[in-house]
Amino acid sequence: MDSGEQIRENGMKRLLIVIFISALCLLSISGCAGNGTSVSMSDDDGRTTIKTEENSVENKTETEGYPVFDFSEKTVKLNSGYEMPILGIGTYALSDSQAENSTYWALKAGFRLIDTARIYGNEAGVGRGLKKAIEEGIVTRADVFITTKMWTSDFDNGDAAIDASLQRLDVSYIDLMILHHSQPRNDVKAYQAMERAVATGKLKSIGLSNYYEPSDFDRVVKATTIRPALLQNETHPYHQSGTMKNHIAKYGTVMESWFPLGGRGNTQTLFNNPTISAIAQSHSISSAQVIIRWHLQAGNICIPGSSNENHIIEDYDVWDFELTDEEMARMTALEKDERFADY
């Protein structure tokens, strides 16, 4: 073989090696892209969310840290990619007509988060209150974050339950749906129905409620694909949910407080607490406003409920003052690990 042929042969070998290495790199990149690659998708209301092509259990258990509240925007970014208001109104124990009025008054006062549930029997009222506010130009549908919950008796028929809530609310999508209670027999099945609804655009974000043990929360997470965006548990100064908040932080899941003021029949217990009363007096505000502001600064989405328009207005008026570090420490010291409800 002359020197010219030898050079050509060596060049061909180098070329084949380069092609082989390039192919390996492409396969590696493709594998990575299939394991959590972010894709920007435009929704029917014009908002953009970040979704992943694949969300493995390994990815779900990576530490992400507890979501940070944006007080200038009054929102928090969920791990689903959506912005959620950090202060809303709850409609537990309200009749259908009361829920309609409270929803309308809340939106008029500035609230942009409304919380309801199938078992409350007032989803239709919430839908009418929303429609009235939209018709009067107070809000658009895209301005308002609607949360509802799937009841335990519906867990075996989750797809139908989602469609029924959409129909009662009279909306084309629900911003957040959560399973109302832990029910190991079939809650994974129900959660998987919500995952399907996320894929079709019926639901934007999904989560859990009334899961009080880390192992119970993890049981659902490990059996499903989409991490819970939110955990809604009884949370207030006497039951601050510290263990669960610390646990769900690794999933980027945010805590939302139900019974944030203690719940009906227990509000005065908190309102008359000497520490809370003293802080309220120093700021010339109400005890309710102190507690709501504490929730927000502590990193809890807060959903106080009321059928009284004046109380609704008062509950939203918590943005022009701030609790000091010392006051927050005094509030934290009220922890008793004491729940007011037994469900």
C-alpha positions as CSV (number, residue, x, y, z in Angstrom):
1,M,0.0,0.0,0.0
2,D,1.5,3.3,-1.0
3,S,1.6,6.3,1.3
4,G,-1.4,8.0,-0.4
5,E,-3.6,5.0,0.1
6,Q,-2.4,4.7,3.8
7,I,-3.4,8.3,4.4
8,R,-6.9,7.8,2.9
9,E,-7.4,4.7,4.9
10,N,-6.5,6.4,8.2
11,G,-8.7,9.3,7.3
12,M,-11.7,7.0,6.7
13,K,-11.1,5.3,10.1
14,R,-11.1,8.7,11.9
15,L,-14.3,9.7,10.1
16,L,-16.1,6.5,11.1
17,I,-15.0,7.0,14.8
18,V,-16.3,10.6,14.7
19,I,-19.7,9.4,13.2
20,F,-19.9,6.7,15.9
21,I,-19.2,9.1,18.8
22,S,-21.7,11.6,17.4
23,A,-24.4,9.0,17.2
24,L,-23.8,8.1,20.8
25,C,-24.1,11.7,21.9
26,L,-27.4,12.1,20.0
27,L,-28.8,9.0,21.7
28,S,-27.7,10.4,25.1
29,I,-29.4,13.8,24.4
30,S,-32.5,12.1,23.2
31,G,-32.7,10.0,26.4
32,C,-32.3,13.1,28.5
33,A,-35.0,14.9,26.6
34,G,-37.4,12.1,27.2
35,N,-36.9,12.4,31.0
36,G,-38.3,15.7,32.1
37,T,-37.7,18.0,29.1
38,S,-39.7,21.3,29.5
39,V,-42.2,22.2,26.8
40,S,-44.0,25.5,26.7
41,M,-47.7,25.1,25.8
42,S,-50.3,27.7,25.2
43,D,-53.7,27.1,26.8
44,D,-57.2,28.0,25.6
45,D,-57.2,31.1,27.8
46,G,-53.9,32.4,26.4
47,R,-51.8,31.5,29.4
48,T,-48.6,29.6,29.1
49,T,-47.5,26.7,31.3
50,I,-44.5,24.5,31.5
51,K,-45.1,20.8,31.2
52,T,-42.7,17.8,31.1
53,E,-42.7,15.1,28.5
54,E,-42.1,12.6,31.2
55,N,-42.1,12.9,34.9
56,S,-40.5,9.9,36.6
57,V,-40.7,9.1,40.3
58,E,-37.0,9.9,40.5
59,N,-37.6,13.4,39.2
60,K,-40.6,13.9,41.4
61,T,-38.6,13.3,44.6
62,E,-35.8,15.7,43.8
63,T,-35.7,18.6,46.4
64,E,-37.1,21.7,44.8
65,G,-37.8,23.8,47.9
66,Y,-40.9,25.4,49.3
67,P,-42.6,27.8,46.8
68,V,-41.9,31.5,47.4
69,F,-44.8,33.9,47.7
70,D,-44.8,37.0,45.5
71,F,-46.4,39.7,47.7
72,S,-46.2,42.3,44.9
73,E,-48.3,40.1,42.6
74,K,-50.2,38.4,45.5
75,T,-49.4,35.0,43.9
76,V,-47.3,31.9,44.1
77,K,-46.0,29.9,41.2
78,L,-47.1,26.3,41.6
79,N,-45.0,23.3,40.5
80,S,-47.4,22.9,37.6
81,G,-46.2,26.2,36.2
82,Y,-49.3,28.2,37.0
83,E,-49.6,31.3,39.1
84,M,-52.1,30.9,42.0
85,P,-53.4,33.8,44.2
86,I,-52.2,33.4,47.8
87,L,-55.4,34.8,49.3
88,G,-58.9,33.5,48.5
89,I,-62.3,32.9,49.8
90,G,-63.6,29.6,51.0
91,T,-67.3,28.5,50.6
92,Y,-67.5,25.7,53.1
93,A,-70.9,25.5,54.8
94,L,-72.4,28.2,52.5
95,S,-75.7,27.5,50.7
96,D,-75.8,27.7,47.0
97,S,-77.2,31.2,47.1
98,Q,-74.8,32.3,49.8
99,A,-71.9,31.0,47.7
100,E,-73.1,33.0,44.7
101,N,-73.2,36.2,46.7
102,S,-69.9,35.6,48.5
103,T,-68.2,34.8,45.2
104,Y,-69.5,38.0,43.6
105,W,-68.6,40.1,46.7
106,A,-65.2,38.5,46.9
107,L,-64.3,39.2,43.3
108,K,-65.6,42.8,43.7
109,A,-63.4,43.2,46.8
110,G,-60.3,42.0,44.9
111,F,-60.1,38.3,45.6
112,R,-59.1,36.2,42.7
113,L,-59.2,32.7,44.3
114,I,-62.5,31.0,45.0
115,D,-62.5,27.6,46.8
116,T,-65.5,25.2,46.6
117,A,-66.1,21.5,46.6
118,R,-68.7,19.0,45.2
119,I,-69.7,18.0,48.7
120,Y,-70.5,21.6,49.7
121,G,-73.4,21.6,47.2
122,N,-72.6,25.1,46.0
123,E,-70.5,24.8,42.9
124,A,-73.4,26.1,40.8
125,G,-73.7,29.1,43.1
126,V,-69.9,29.8,42.7
127,G,-70.4,29.6,38.9
128,R,-73.2,32.0,38.9
129,G,-71.3,34.5,41.1
130,L,-68.3,34.2,38.7
131,K,-70.6,34.7,35.7
132,K,-72.1,37.8,37.3
133,A,-68.7,39.4,38.0
134,I,-67.6,38.6,34.4
135,E,-70.8,40.1,32.9
136,E,-70.3,43.3,34.9
137,G,-66.6,43.6,33.8
138,I,-65.2,43.1,37.2
139,V,-63.0,40.2,36.1
140,T,-62.4,37.9,33.1
141,R,-62.4,34.2,33.4
142,A,-58.6,34.2,33.1
143,D,-58.3,36.5,36.1
144,V,-60.0,34.0,38.5
145,F,-58.5,30.9,40.0
146,I,-61.2,28.3,40.7
147,T,-60.5,25.4,43.0
148,T,-62.9,22.5,43.6
149,K,-62.6,19.0,45.2
150,M,-63.6,15.5,44.3
151,W,-65.5,13.8,47.0
152,T,-64.6,10.3,48.2
153,S,-67.7,8.6,46.9
154,D,-66.8,9.8,43.4
155,F,-63.3,8.3,43.5
156,D,-64.3,5.2,41.5
157,N,-65.8,7.4,38.8
158,G,-63.3,10.3,38.7
159,D,-63.7,11.1,35.0
160,A,-67.4,11.6,35.4
161,A,-66.9,13.6,38.6
162,I,-64.6,16.0,36.8
163,D,-67.1,16.5,34.0
164,A,-69.9,17.0,36.5
165,S,-68.0,19.7,38.4
166,L,-67.2,21.5,35.1
167,Q,-70.9,21.5,34.3
168,R,-72.0,22.7,37.7
169,L,-69.4,25.5,37.7
170,D,-70.3,26.3,34.1
171,V,-66.7,26.7,33.1
172,S,-64.6,25.1,30.3
173,Y,-61.7,24.3,32.7
174,I,-60.9,24.2,36.4
175,D,-57.7,25.8,37.7
176,L,-57.2,23.3,40.5
177,M,-59.0,20.1,41.5
178,I,-57.9,18.2,44.6
179,L,-59.0,14.9,46.2
180,H,-61.0,15.9,49.3
181,H,-59.7,13.2,51.6
182,S,-57.2,10.4,51.8
183,Q,-58.9,7.1,50.9
184,P,-56.2,4.4,50.3
185,R,-58.8,2.0,48.7
186,N,-59.2,4.1,45.6
187,D,-57.6,7.6,45.8
188,V,-54.8,6.7,43.4
189,K,-57.4,5.7,40.8
190,A,-59.1,9.1,41.4
191,Y,-55.8,11.0,41.1
192,Q,-55.1,9.2,37.8
193,A,-58.4,10.4,36.5
194,M,-57.3,14.0,37.4
195,E,-54.1,13.4,35.6
196,R,-56.0,12.4,32.4
197,A,-58.0,15.6,32.8
198,V,-54.8,17.7,32.9
199,A,-53.7,16.1,29.6
200,T,-57.0,17.1,28.0
201,G,-57.0,20.7,29.4
202,K,-60.1,20.2,31.7
203,L,-57.9,20.7,34.8
204,K,-54.8,23.0,35.0
205,S,-53.4,21.8,38.3
206,I,-54.2,19.0,40.8
207,G,-53.5,18.3,44.4
208,L,-54.6,16.7,47.7
209,S,-56.5,17.6,50.8
210,N,-56.5,16.0,54.3
211,Y,-53.3,14.0,54.0
212,Y,-51.7,14.5,57.4
213,E,-48.9,11.9,57.4
214,P,-45.8,12.1,55.1
215,S,-46.2,8.3,54.3
216,D,-49.8,8.8,53.2
217,F,-48.8,11.7,51.0
218,D,-45.9,9.7,49.5
219,R,-48.1,6.7,48.8
220,V,-50.1,8.7,46.2
221,V,-47.1,10.5,44.8
222,K,-45.2,7.2,44.2
223,A,-48.1,5.6,42.4
224,T,-48.8,8.6,40.1
225,T,-47.0,10.8,37.6
226,I,-47.9,14.5,38.3
227,R,-46.7,15.9,41.6
228,P,-49.4,17.5,43.7
229,A,-49.3,21.2,43.2
230,L,-51.0,21.9,46.6
231,L,-51.9,20.2,49.9
232,Q,-54.9,21.7,51.6
233,N,-55.0,20.8,55.3
234,E,-56.5,22.3,58.5
235,T,-53.9,24.9,59.4
236,H,-54.1,27.8,61.8
237,P,-52.0,29.3,64.7
238,Y,-52.8,26.3,67.0
239,H,-52.1,23.7,64.2
240,Q,-49.4,25.1,62.0
241,S,-48.7,22.0,59.8
242,G,-45.0,22.3,60.2
243,T,-44.2,18.6,59.6
244,M,-46.2,18.3,56.4
245,K,-44.9,21.7,55.1
246,N,-41.4,20.5,55.5
247,H,-42.1,17.2,53.9
248,I,-43.9,18.5,50.8
249,A,-41.2,21.1,50.1
250,K,-39.2,18.5,48.3
251,Y,-42.0,18.2,45.8
252,G,-42.4,21.9,45.4
253,T,-45.9,21.5,46.8
254,V,-47.5,24.5,48.6
255,M,-49.7,24.3,51.7
256,E,-53.2,25.8,51.7
257,S,-55.0,26.4,55.0
258,W,-58.6,25.4,55.6
259,F,-60.1,26.7,58.8
260,P,-57.4,29.4,58.6
261,L,-59.3,31.4,61.3
262,G,-60.2,28.4,63.4
263,G,-63.4,27.5,61.7
264,R,-67.0,28.2,62.6
265,G,-67.4,27.9,66.4
266,N,-63.7,28.4,67.0
267,T,-62.9,31.8,65.5
268,Q,-63.4,33.6,68.8
269,T,-60.9,31.2,70.5
270,L,-58.2,32.6,68.2
271,F,-59.6,36.1,67.9
272,N,-59.5,36.5,71.7
273,N,-56.0,34.9,72.2
274,P,-54.0,37.6,74.1
275,T,-51.0,37.4,71.7
276,I,-53.2,37.8,68.6
277,S,-55.3,40.6,70.2
278,A,-52.2,42.5,71.3
279,I,-50.7,42.3,67.8
280,A,-54.0,43.5,66.3
281,Q,-54.2,46.4,68.7
282,S,-50.6,47.5,67.9
283,H,-51.5,47.7,64.1
284,S,-55.0,49.0,64.7
285,I,-56.5,46.1,62.7
286,S,-58.7,43.1,63.6
287,S,-57.6,39.7,64.9
288,A,-58.8,38.1,61.7
289,Q,-56.5,40.4,59.7
290,V,-53.5,39.5,61.9
291,I,-54.2,35.7,61.4
292,I,-54.6,36.1,57.6
293,R,-51.4,38.1,57.3
294,W,-49.6,35.5,59.5
295,H,-50.7,32.7,57.1
296,L,-49.4,34.6,54.1
297,Q,-46.0,35.5,55.6
298,A,-45.7,31.9,56.9
299,G,-46.2,30.6,53.4
300,N,-49.7,29.3,53.6
301,I,-52.3,30.1,50.9
302,C,-55.2,31.3,53.0
303,I,-58.9,30.9,52.2
304,P,-61.1,32.4,55.0
305,G,-64.8,31.9,54.4
306,S,-67.7,34.3,55.0
307,S,-71.2,35.1,53.8
308,N,-70.9,38.7,55.2
309,E,-69.9,41.3,52.6
310,N,-68.2,43.5,55.2
311,H,-66.2,40.6,56.6
312,I,-65.1,39.6,53.1
313,I,-63.9,43.2,52.4
314,E,-62.0,43.2,55.7
315,D,-60.4,39.8,55.0
316,Y,-58.9,41.1,51.8
317,D,-57.6,44.3,53.4
318,V,-54.3,42.8,54.6
319,W,-51.8,44.2,52.1
320,D,-50.8,47.6,53.6
321,F,-49.2,46.3,56.8
322,E,-46.7,43.6,57.7
323,L,-46.0,41.6,60.8
324,T,-42.5,42.1,62.2
325,D,-40.1,39.2,62.7
326,E,-40.8,39.4,66.5
327,E,-44.6,39.3,65.9
328,M,-44.2,36.3,63.6
329,A,-42.1,34.6,66.3
330,R,-44.9,35.2,68.8
331,M,-47.4,33.8,66.4
332,T,-45.3,30.7,65.8
333,A,-45.0,30.2,69.6
334,L,-48.8,29.6,69.7
335,E,-48.4,26.2,68.1
336,K,-50.3,23.5,70.1
337,D,-50.6,20.8,67.4
338,E,-54.3,21.1,68.1
339,R,-56.9,20.6,65.4
340,F,-60.4,21.9,65.8
341,A,-61.9,19.4,63.4
342,D,-61.9,15.6,63.5
343,Y,-62.1,14.9,59.8
